[in-house]
Amino acid sequence: MIEHVFPSVIGQRSLFGSLEPEYDASFSELTRLDLDGRTWVDHAPGWLTGSDRMFDHLTSELPFQQRTGIRMYDRIVDEPRLSAWWSVAGGQPEPMPILREIRLLLADRYDEPFDSIGFNLYRDADDSVAWHGDRHRHVVTNPVIAILSVGAARPLKLRPRGGGASLGWPLGHGDLFVMGGACQHEWEHTVPKVRTTSGARLSITFRSV
């Protein structure tokens, strides 16, 4: 059970989080924000109901690991979050059948294969990821990255590459957030440390690798 592995992750539940997971195939609450002439983000709050059930299942079943030897500014450290991965190339089904439905729905909407899913678990207020652009921007031009956040809300921030004023969204409880256009090339994003949090957040990230 999750309590034995990650004792700090059980937190405040969302109002509809205990329902059977179900997504909004119509994207009725989705809005697009153009960050500049080449970059956009889509945001659909509460796109997935039953997010607590998905959180509980995935954090109980996925083989999370902590990456080591990560360069963070001028230091080599252990990454302050846990991660797990799934890909079409691995030949195994998605960890939950609904994730296949979501992956194919997003692939159709954004005209992307979305053949990979990354799972990043932010266990507490100290877990984080530094400012960065996703690495596969080096092999894919203008990659679209879709993030489904379950568990407690944590801020995700964006800023122009190299610094500048940032924008932030408190993502959790089934929110969908999609970054497109030149976002990975010309902008950076982070999940910063926070003073307090009501529980853990699991970021489910769909990519075309």
N, C-alpha and C positions, 0 to 999 in steps of 0.2 A: 504494500500500500504506500501511497505517496507520503503519508505522515512519517514513515520510517526512513525515507530517503531524503526528503527535503522538508524538514520540520517547519521551516519558516514560510512556506509558500501558501498555506491556507489562509485566505483573507476574506474581506468583505465580498459578498456575492451580489451579482446584478439582479435586477427585479425579475427578468425573464430568463435568467441564466440556467435554471434547472430544467427548463423545457427540453424536449427532444431537439437536437440541432436542426435548424432550418434557415436557409438563406433567401434573400430577396432577389429572385431571378429577374425581376423587372428593373432593378437598380433605381427604384423610385425616389430614394433619398440622396442619391449621388449628386454631388456638385463638383464642377471643375474650376480650378484656379490656375490662370496663366501666370507663372512666376516671371517670365520675360517672353520675348518673341520666339524662343526656341524650347521653352521648358514649361511643363504643366504638371499638376497633381490633381487626382480625383480623390474625394473623401465621401464615404457613405457611413455615417454614424449608425451603430446598431444593425449593421447589414446582416449579421448572423444572430439569430436567437438561439437559446440553448448553449451559449458559449461556455458556461461553467462545466457543463457535461463534457464538452469537447476538451476543455482544459484538463479535467480530471482524468479522462481516458488517455490523452496523449502524454501527460506527465507521468502516468503510471506505467505506460507500455513502451515508450521510446527509449533507446539506449543512449541517454545523454552522456556527453563527454565534455571535459574542459580542455580546450586547446592550450598548449604550452609553447613557450619560446616566441611569444608575440612581441613585436617591436611596438612600443608605445612611446612616441616622442624619442627620447634618448635612452630609453631603458628596455630591457627584455623581461617580459612578465608573463604570468599566466593570464589568459583572457578572463576578465571578471564577469562571466556568464557561462552557461552550459549550452551545448549545441548538439543537434542530431540532424541527419540528412536522409533524404529519399530521392531517387531519380528513376526515370523510365529505364535507363541503361542497366540498373540493378536487377531488373527482371522480377521484382516483387510487387505485389499490390500496394497501394497507398495505405498508410496506417489506419485509416478509417474510410469506408466506402464513400461517405459524403465528401471527402477531400478530392476524390476522383471527379465527382460531379462538379465541384467548385473549380477545380483545375481546368476542366474542359469548358465550363461556362466562361471563365475568364479568358481562356485561350481564344475562344470564338469572338468575344467582345473586343479584345485588344489585338487580334490577329497575330498572336504569338503562340508558339508551341507549348510554353511553360512545362518543360520536361523535367524540372527539378523543384524540390521543396526543401527549404531550410527551416529548421525549428530552433529558435533561440530563446532560452529561458532566463529571464531576469528574476532571480530568486528573491531579492530584497533591495533595499534602498541603495546598497553599495554596488550592486551589479550594474554594468554600463557597457557602452561601446563608444569609442572616441570618434571625433569627426572623420569622415571618410566618404569615398565613393566606392560603389561595389567594384570588385576587381575585374569582373568579366566585361567591364567597359573597354578593356584593352583588346578584347577579341570580338566584341559585338558593338556595332555603332548604334547609339541611342537605344539602349536596352530598356524595356518596360519591366518594372518590378512591382509586384502586387503583394501587399502585406495585410494579412488578416490577424488582428490582435485579440487574444482571449485572455481572461484573467483580469487582474486589476489594471486600471489605467495608469500609464506612464507617459511622459512627454516624449515625442519624437520631434527633433528640431532640424530645420534646413537653413543653410546660409550659402551665399555665393562662394565658390572655391577660392581659398586664400584669405577669407575673412569678410566681415561686413555684418550688417544687421541680420538677425535670424528670425525665422517664423517657427511657430510651434503648434503642435496638435496633441492633446491628451488621448492617446489611443489605448483602447481596451474594451472589454465587454462586447466583443463581436464587431468592432469597427473595421471597415475596409479602407485601405489607403494605397493609392497607386501612384508611382512616380514614372513620368514618361518624358519623351523628347530628349533634350540634352541634359537631363537632371544629373545623371551619373558622371558626365564629363565636366559640367560647368558649375555644379552645386555639390555640397557635402551635406551629410546628415549624421545625426548622433542620437543616442539614447543616454542622456547624462545621469550621473548619480543624483539622488534627491535626498532631501532631509528625512522625509518619512514616506511610507507607502502603505496602502491597506492590504497589500498582498503581492503575489508574484504575477508577472505578465509573461505570456508566451507569444512570441512573434512567429507567425507561419508565413514564410516568404516564398512566393512563386516566381521562378526565374526561367529563362530560356538559355540553357547552357550548351 
